[in-house]
Amino acid sequence: MRTTRVFDLAARLAAATGAEARIRRLPGGGYRVEATLPGDPDARDHLVLLAVLSEADRYGHRQTARSHTVWAELDPPQEPP
């Protein structure tokens, strides 16, 4: 089930960042999971974080002067043809 994958990704993202992972449903039926990092990740944390994010359909990073936010999106399940 797709939502199980979303919650698993959110739990792993929270563990990797030490921050709360927020889940939001997207208009097209998919999900977006975001976490704001409490500081700059070191090299080891960066690799763990990338491993988690790579399981998503899309992922990215937004940086401001005060924080880093990482996000991952999962598409809705596709119907078989």
ChimeraX commands (.cxc) that place a marker at each C-alpha (Angstrom):
marker #1 position 0.00,0.00,0.00 radius 0.5
marker #1 position 1.28,3.45,-0.93 radius 0.5
marker #1 position 0.55,5.13,2.41 radius 0.5
marker #1 position 2.68,2.53,4.18 radius 0.5
marker #1 position 5.58,3.62,1.98 radius 0.5
marker #1 position 4.86,7.27,2.86 radius 0.5
marker #1 position 4.86,6.64,6.60 radius 0.5
marker #1 position 7.99,4.47,6.35 radius 0.5
marker #1 position 9.78,7.23,4.44 radius 0.5
marker #1 position 8.63,9.82,7.00 radius 0.5
marker #1 position 9.89,7.70,9.91 radius 0.5
marker #1 position 13.25,7.13,8.22 radius 0.5
marker #1 position 13.55,10.83,7.33 radius 0.5
marker #1 position 12.83,11.82,10.94 radius 0.5
marker #1 position 15.44,9.36,12.19 radius 0.5
marker #1 position 18.02,10.58,9.67 radius 0.5
marker #1 position 17.48,14.28,10.44 radius 0.5
marker #1 position 16.55,14.25,14.11 radius 0.5
marker #1 position 13.60,16.46,13.16 radius 0.5
marker #1 position 9.87,15.99,12.78 radius 0.5
marker #1 position 8.86,14.79,9.34 radius 0.5
marker #1 position 5.72,16.47,8.01 radius 0.5
marker #1 position 3.45,14.65,5.55 radius 0.5
marker #1 position 1.23,16.54,3.13 radius 0.5
marker #1 position -1.13,15.15,0.49 radius 0.5
marker #1 position -0.54,16.67,-2.95 radius 0.5
marker #1 position -3.37,17.77,-5.27 radius 0.5
marker #1 position -2.63,14.99,-7.75 radius 0.5
marker #1 position -2.96,12.28,-5.09 radius 0.5
marker #1 position 0.69,11.84,-4.16 radius 0.5
marker #1 position 2.43,12.78,-0.92 radius 0.5
marker #1 position 5.19,15.15,0.10 radius 0.5
marker #1 position 7.32,14.52,3.19 radius 0.5
marker #1 position 9.44,17.39,4.55 radius 0.5
marker #1 position 11.85,17.84,7.44 radius 0.5
marker #1 position 13.72,20.94,8.56 radius 0.5
marker #1 position 17.20,20.08,9.75 radius 0.5
marker #1 position 18.31,21.54,13.07 radius 0.5
marker #1 position 21.76,22.43,11.68 radius 0.5
marker #1 position 24.20,21.59,8.93 radius 0.5
marker #1 position 24.48,17.83,8.36 radius 0.5
marker #1 position 27.97,16.36,8.58 radius 0.5
marker #1 position 29.28,14.06,5.84 radius 0.5
marker #1 position 27.99,10.82,7.44 radius 0.5
marker #1 position 24.53,12.28,8.12 radius 0.5
marker #1 position 24.46,13.61,4.56 radius 0.5
marker #1 position 25.00,10.11,3.14 radius 0.5
marker #1 position 22.30,8.59,5.37 radius 0.5
marker #1 position 19.90,11.36,4.37 radius 0.5
marker #1 position 20.59,10.83,0.66 radius 0.5
marker #1 position 19.94,7.09,1.04 radius 0.5
marker #1 position 16.52,7.84,2.53 radius 0.5
marker #1 position 15.63,10.48,-0.06 radius 0.5
marker #1 position 16.68,8.29,-2.97 radius 0.5
marker #1 position 13.73,5.99,-2.27 radius 0.5
marker #1 position 11.29,8.73,-3.29 radius 0.5
marker #1 position 10.04,9.50,-6.79 radius 0.5
marker #1 position 11.48,13.04,-6.46 radius 0.5
marker #1 position 13.43,14.79,-3.75 radius 0.5
marker #1 position 15.14,18.07,-3.10 radius 0.5
marker #1 position 16.64,20.52,-0.68 radius 0.5
marker #1 position 15.81,24.12,0.17 radius 0.5
marker #1 position 18.31,26.26,2.08 radius 0.5
marker #1 position 17.83,29.62,3.72 radius 0.5
marker #1 position 20.20,31.61,5.91 radius 0.5
marker #1 position 18.65,29.92,8.96 radius 0.5
marker #1 position 17.76,26.37,7.96 radius 0.5
marker #1 position 17.89,23.45,5.56 radius 0.5
marker #1 position 14.66,21.71,4.56 radius 0.5
marker #1 position 14.70,18.43,2.68 radius 0.5
marker #1 position 11.67,17.05,0.90 radius 0.5
marker #1 position 10.63,13.86,-0.84 radius 0.5
marker #1 position 7.59,13.22,-3.03 radius 0.5
marker #1 position 5.85,9.96,-3.78 radius 0.5
marker #1 position 3.52,9.70,-6.76 radius 0.5
marker #1 position 0.08,8.10,-6.46 radius 0.5
marker #1 position -0.06,4.45,-7.45 radius 0.5
marker #1 position -0.54,3.84,-11.17 radius 0.5
marker #1 position -3.45,1.76,-12.40 radius 0.5
marker #1 position -2.40,-1.24,-14.50 radius 0.5
marker #1 position -3.16,-0.81,-18.23 radius 0.5
marker link #1:1,2 radius 0.2
marker link #1:2,3 radius 0.2
marker link #1:3,4 radius 0.2
marker link #1:4,5 radius 0.2
marker link #1:5,6 radius 0.2
marker link #1:6,7 radius 0.2
marker link #1:7,8 radius 0.2
marker link #1:8,9 radius 0.2
marker link #1:9,10 radius 0.2
marker link #1:10,11 radius 0.2
marker link #1:11,12 radius 0.2
marker link #1:12,13 radius 0.2
marker link #1:13,14 radius 0.2
marker link #1:14,15 radius 0.2
marker link #1:15,16 radius 0.2
marker link #1:16,17 radius 0.2
marker link #1:17,18 radius 0.2
marker link #1:18,19 radius 0.2
marker link #1:19,20 radius 0.2
marker link #1:20,21 radius 0.2
marker link #1:21,22 radius 0.2
marker link #1:22,23 radius 0.2
marker link #1:23,24 radius 0.2
marker link #1:24,25 radius 0.2
marker link #1:25,26 radius 0.2
marker link #1:26,27 radius 0.2
marker link #1:27,28 radius 0.2
marker link #1:28,29 radius 0.2
marker link #1:29,30 radius 0.2
marker link #1:30,31 radius 0.2
marker link #1:31,32 radius 0.2
marker link #1:32,33 radius 0.2
marker link #1:33,34 radius 0.2
marker link #1:34,35 radius 0.2
marker link #1:35,36 radius 0.2
marker link #1:36,37 radius 0.2
marker link #1:37,38 radius 0.2
marker link #1:38,39 radius 0.2
marker link #1:39,40 radius 0.2
marker link #1:40,41 radius 0.2
marker link #1:41,42 radius 0.2
marker link #1:42,43 radius 0.2
marker link #1:43,44 radius 0.2
marker link #1:44,45 radius 0.2
marker link #1:45,46 radius 0.2
marker link #1:46,47 radius 0.2
marker link #1:47,48 radius 0.2
marker link #1:48,49 radius 0.2
marker link #1:49,50 radius 0.2
marker link #1:50,51 radius 0.2
marker link #1:51,52 radius 0.2
marker link #1:52,53 radius 0.2
marker link #1:53,54 radius 0.2
marker link #1:54,55 radius 0.2
marker link #1:55,56 radius 0.2
marker link #1:56,57 radius 0.2
marker link #1:57,58 radius 0.2
marker link #1:58,59 radius 0.2
marker link #1:59,60 radius 0.2
marker link #1:60,61 radius 0.2
marker link #1:61,62 radius 0.2
marker link #1:62,63 radius 0.2
marker link #1:63,64 radius 0.2
marker link #1:64,65 radius 0.2
marker link #1:65,66 radius 0.2
marker link #1:66,67 radius 0.2
marker link #1:67,68 radius 0.2
marker link #1:68,69 radius 0.2
marker link #1:69,70 radius 0.2
marker link #1:70,71 radius 0.2
marker link #1:71,72 radius 0.2
marker link #1:72,73 radius 0.2
marker link #1:73,74 radius 0.2
marker link #1:74,75 radius 0.2
marker link #1:75,76 radius 0.2
marker link #1:76,77 radius 0.2
marker link #1:77,78 radius 0.2
marker link #1:78,79 radius 0.2
marker link #1:79,80 radius 0.2
marker link #1:80,81 radius 0.2
view
